[in-house]
Amino acid sequence: MARAAIQFASWGLALCSLSGGTLATAQSTVRLTKDDLQKRANGVLALMSFSIVPDITTSALSIGSGSAGTSGSSDFYMTQLGGGDTLSQSVPIYMEGVLAASRYDPTFVATQGAEQRRIPTKWNSLSATGGIGWDFKLTDELKFRPIFNFALGNVTSDLRAASWYVGRRTGRDIDFLDRGSLNAYGLGGSVMLDYEHYRPGYEVDVELRYSDIRLKSFASSAAVQGRASARSANLWARYRAPTGMMLLQRPLRYVLELTHSEFLGDQRGVLGFDRLTSVGAGLELDSSAYNVVVTRTRLVGRYVFGNNVSGFSVGLAVSF
């Protein structure tokens, strides 16, 4: 069954572990230390790695540093649209795709003698991931699915610099912050166990997935290169059953969901957590009685929690 989901969330966090960052000056030149900028380049690819793997727990994130008055603070926002399906039982080719957008707002601190100024930046990211696999039928209800994954992403930096350093000589690291670009590609794969237990009175879906995708920069601004690994293990389960009400000539179903993700690669700890769990409940409208493309529409509210984080989201999904 096809799945596509757009998630919206509002989260509150106490800390974001990517805070920090300084500017160093050499005589009249304003520039960043290369180690700090390189760490941020690796860090922003680690953040991108959250968006290239289909995962309900990370499909919508809005994370603040909780330190608006602290130098080097940062904020992170992400939303994801994705889906996957097997073509047919006779042609068991599985295909999936994910589109994601995110924004990371690091703040650097520039110094010139005793004077300090905060320099906010906005790093906007777009990424797309594709996957193609094959379903190996183990039983009537259980499939083993290896998947080859590939990803492409871009991060652009938009500097809103204080006029304090305008006219000063800057290095290429500052040039990167001012409308620079970081391109990245990713190659890897996933393995999945897919269990589908369908009965007239209820339906059960369970997926266990392990993903390993490696990101690396290419054709980017000269000041930065980056790499990151997206490795995660995810358990997803959904239960659907009729509510007893009829809409659009079909039973209106209620939906219960459980998802748990363990982050094992460079995502681990980068946003202050190593794992996330999501529990959700909602309703599913069946429109298959009519000649329309969308056969089912689900609206699910979710509570997401993990070490150091908690929040709520609302997800809209459709089946074709």
C-alpha positions in Angstrom: 0.0 0.0 0.0 1.4 3.4 -0.9 2.2 5.8 1.8 2.9 9.6 1.5 3.0 11.9 4.5 3.4 15.6 5.3 4.1 16.3 8.9 3.8 19.5 10.8 5.2 19.9 14.3 5.9 22.4 17.0 8.6 21.4 19.4 10.3 22.9 22.5 13.7 22.0 23.6 16.1 23.2 26.3 19.3 22.8 24.4 20.8 22.4 20.9 24.2 20.8 20.9 25.5 22.6 17.9 25.8 26.0 19.6 29.1 27.7 19.7 31.3 29.4 17.0 33.8 32.3 17.0 35.3 34.6 14.5 39.0 35.4 14.7 40.6 38.5 13.4 44.0 39.0 12.0 44.9 42.6 11.8 42.0 44.1 9.7 40.9 40.8 8.3 37.7 39.3 9.6 37.6 35.5 9.2 36.5 32.3 10.8 38.8 29.7 12.2 38.9 26.9 9.6 38.3 24.2 12.3 35.1 25.8 13.4 33.7 26.3 9.9 34.7 22.7 9.0 32.9 21.4 12.1 29.8 23.4 11.1 30.0 21.9 7.6 30.1 18.4 9.0 27.4 19.3 11.4 25.0 20.7 8.8 25.4 17.4 6.8 24.7 15.5 10.0 21.5 17.5 10.2 20.7 16.8 6.6 21.1 13.1 7.3 17.9 13.3 9.4 15.9 14.3 6.3 17.2 11.7 3.8 15.7 8.6 5.6 11.9 8.1 5.8 11.1 8.4 9.5 7.9 9.6 11.1 9.7 10.7 14.3 11.9 13.2 12.4 9.5 14.1 9.5 8.9 17.5 11.2 11.2 19.1 13.6 11.2 22.6 15.1 14.1 22.9 17.6 15.3 26.1 19.3 18.6 26.4 21.2 16.9 27.7 24.3 19.6 30.3 24.6 18.5 33.3 22.5 20.7 35.6 24.6 23.8 33.4 24.4 26.5 33.8 21.8 26.7 31.1 19.3 23.1 30.0 19.6 21.4 28.1 16.8 17.9 26.9 15.7 16.9 24.1 13.4 13.6 23.5 11.5 12.8 20.6 9.1 9.8 19.2 7.2 9.7 16.1 5.1 7.4 14.6 2.4 7.8 11.0 1.5 6.2 7.7 0.4 6.9 4.2 -0.8 5.1 1.3 -2.5 5.6 -2.0 -4.2 4.5 -2.0 -7.8 2.5 -5.2 -7.7 2.6 -8.8 -6.4 3.6 -10.0 -9.8 6.4 -7.3 -10.1 7.6 -6.9 -6.5 9.8 -3.9 -7.2 9.7 -1.5 -4.2 10.2 2.3 -4.9 10.4 5.1 -2.4 11.1 8.8 -2.4 11.6 11.6 0.1 11.8 15.4 -0.3 12.8 17.5 2.6 13.6 21.1 3.5 15.4 22.4 6.6 16.9 25.6 8.0 19.7 25.9 10.5 20.4 29.3 11.9 23.8 29.4 13.5 25.0 32.6 15.1 28.7 33.5 15.1 30.5 36.0 17.3 33.0 38.4 15.8 35.6 40.2 17.8 37.8 43.2 17.0 39.9 44.0 20.0 37.5 44.5 22.9 34.5 44.9 20.7 32.2 42.0 19.9 29.3 41.6 17.5 26.9 38.8 16.8 26.6 37.7 13.2 23.4 35.7 12.4 23.4 33.4 9.4 20.7 31.3 7.8 21.7 27.9 6.2 18.8 26.6 4.1 18.9 23.0 3.0 17.0 21.0 0.3 17.4 17.3 -0.2 15.9 14.5 -2.2 16.3 10.7 -1.6 15.3 7.9 -3.8 15.2 4.2 -3.2 14.6 1.0 -5.2 14.3 -2.5 -3.8 12.9 -5.9 -4.2 10.4 -7.8 -2.1 11.3 -11.3 -1.1 8.3 -13.1 0.2 9.1 -15.1 3.3 5.5 -16.0 4.2 2.0 -14.8 3.0 2.3 -11.8 5.4 6.0 -11.2 5.8 8.5 -9.8 3.3 12.2 -9.1 3.3 13.1 -6.0 1.4 16.6 -4.8 0.6 16.7 -1.2 -0.8 19.4 0.7 -2.6 19.3 4.4 -1.7 20.7 7.5 -3.3 20.4 11.1 -2.1 21.2 14.7 -3.3 21.2 17.8 -1.2 22.2 21.4 -1.2 22.9 23.9 1.6 23.0 27.6 0.9 24.3 30.2 3.4 22.7 33.6 3.6 24.6 36.1 5.7 22.8 38.9 7.4 26.0 40.6 8.5 26.3 43.6 10.9 27.6 46.7 9.2 30.5 46.5 11.7 32.7 44.6 9.3 31.5 45.9 6.0 34.4 47.2 4.0 36.9 45.1 5.9 39.0 42.5 4.2 37.4 39.0 4.6 38.7 35.5 3.9 36.9 32.8 1.9 35.3 31.4 5.0 33.3 34.6 5.4 32.6 34.4 1.6 31.1 31.0 2.2 28.8 32.4 4.9 27.7 35.2 2.5 25.7 33.2 -0.1 28.0 30.3 -0.3 26.9 26.8 -1.2 27.5 23.2 0.0 26.4 20.4 -2.3 26.2 16.8 -1.1 25.4 13.4 -2.5 24.7 10.2 -0.6 24.9 6.5 -1.4 23.9 3.6 0.7 21.1 1.2 1.4 18.4 -0.2 3.8 17.0 -3.5 4.8 13.4 -3.9 5.9 11.1 -6.6 7.3 7.5 -5.8 6.3 4.7 -7.6 8.1 1.1 -7.1 6.8 -1.7 -8.8 8.7 -5.1 -7.8 7.1 -8.4 -9.1 8.3 -12.0 -7.9 7.6 -12.3 -6.4 11.0 -8.9 -4.8 11.4 -5.5 -4.3 9.8 -2.0 -4.5 11.3 1.2 -3.2 9.6 4.7 -3.5 11.2 8.0 -2.5 9.6 11.5 -3.0 11.0 14.1 -1.0 9.1 17.9 -0.4 9.2 19.4 2.3 7.0 22.9 3.3 6.2 23.5 6.2 3.8 26.8 8.1 3.6 26.8 11.8 2.6 29.7 13.6 1.1 30.1 17.1 -0.3 31.1 17.9 -3.9 31.4 21.0 -6.2 31.0 23.3 -3.2 32.5 26.6 -2.0 36.2 26.3 -1.5 36.1 27.0 2.2 34.2 23.9 3.2 34.0 20.2 2.6 31.8 17.9 4.7 30.8 14.3 5.2 28.3 12.5 7.5 26.7 9.1 7.9 23.0 8.6 8.3 22.6 5.3 10.2 19.4 4.5 12.0 17.2 1.6 13.1 13.4 2.1 13.1 10.4 0.2 14.2 7.0 1.3 12.9 3.6 -0.2 13.7 0.0 0.7 12.8 -3.4 -0.7 13.8 -6.6 0.2 11.9 -10.1 -0.8 12.7 -13.7 0.5 11.9 -15.2 3.0 14.3 -18.7 1.9 13.5 -19.5 5.0 11.5 -19.9 5.2 7.7 -18.6 8.0 5.5 -18.4 8.1 1.7 -20.0 4.7 1.6 -17.1 3.2 3.5 -16.3 2.5 7.2 -14.6 5.4 9.0 -11.5 3.8 10.7 -9.6 4.8 13.7 -5.8 4.5 13.6 -3.2 3.8 16.3 0.5 4.2 15.6 3.8 3.5 17.4 7.3 4.4 16.1 10.7 4.1 17.7 14.0 5.3 16.1 17.5 4.7 17.3 20.1 7.1 15.7 23.5 5.3 15.3 25.5 7.5 12.9 26.5 11.2 13.0 22.9 12.1 13.9 23.5 10.5 17.3 23.5 13.3 19.9 23.8 16.2 17.3 20.5 17.6 18.4 20.7 16.5 22.0 19.0 13.1 21.7 20.0 9.6 20.6 16.5 8.1 20.1 12.9 9.2 19.5 9.6 7.5 20.2 6.2 8.5 18.7 2.7 7.4 19.7 -0.2 8.5 17.7 -3.9 8.2 17.2 -6.2 9.5 14.4 -8.9 8.8 11.8 -8.8 7.3 8.3 -11.3 8.3 5.6 -11.8 5.7 2.8 -12.8 7.2 -0.6 -12.3 4.1 -2.7 -16.0 3.9 -3.5 -15.5 6.9 -5.9 -13.4 7.3 -9.0 -10.7 9.4 -7.4 -6.9 9.0 -7.2 -6.7 9.2 -3.4 -8.2 6.1 -1.9 -7.5 6.8 1.8 -6.7 9.9 3.8 -5.4 9.7 7.3 -5.1 12.5 9.9 -3.0 11.5 12.9 -1.9 13.4 16.0 1.4 12.3 17.6 3.2 12.8 20.8 7.0 12.4 20.3 9.5 12.1 23.1 13.1 11.1 23.8 16.0 12.0 26.0 15.9 15.8 26.5 13.0 16.3 24.0 9.3 16.1 23.8 6.7 17.6 21.5 3.5 17.2 19.4 2.9 16.9 15.7 0.0 16.5 13.3 0.5 14.3 10.2 -1.6 14.1 7.0 -1.1 11.0 4.9 -2.8 9.7 1.7 -2.8 6.3 0.0 -3.3 5.8 -3.8 
